Amino acid sequence: MTSEENDTPLKNRFPQSFDSMSVNELEDYISALKVEIQKVEGLIVKKKSAESAAHSVFKV
């Protein structure tokens, strides 16, 4: 269920019902979400860096 499988963000792939999932499936799902969070946090850092660089170039 990780986005590594096909690079689709997890936001589009939530389970329909958590009730039908086993404890192991829920733990795997949490792990996949944590990986996704780390990826997004990395993207945020990169985007902020690029934004900062752009601001410094066009600073008046």
Secondary structure as the mmCIF struct_conf table of DSSP 4:
data_model
#
loop_
_struct_conf.conf_type_id
_struct_conf.id
_struct_conf.beg_label_comp_id
_struct_conf.beg_label_asym_id
_struct_conf.beg_label_seq_id
_struct_conf.end_label_comp_id
_struct_conf.end_label_asym_id
_struct_conf.end_label_seq_id
HELX_RH_3T_P HELX_RH_3T_P1 SER A 3 GLU A 5
TURN_TY1_P TURN_TY1_P1 ASN A 6 ASN A 6
HELX_RH_3T_P HELX_RH_3T_P2 LEU A 10 ASN A 12
BEND BEND1 GLN A 16 GLN A 16
BEND BEND2 PHE A 18 PHE A 18
TURN_TY1_P TURN_TY1_P2 ASP A 19 SER A 20
BEND BEND3 MET A 21 MET A 21
HELX_RH_AL_P HELX_RH_AL_P1 VAL A 23 VAL A 57
BEND BEND4 PHE A 58 PHE A 58
#
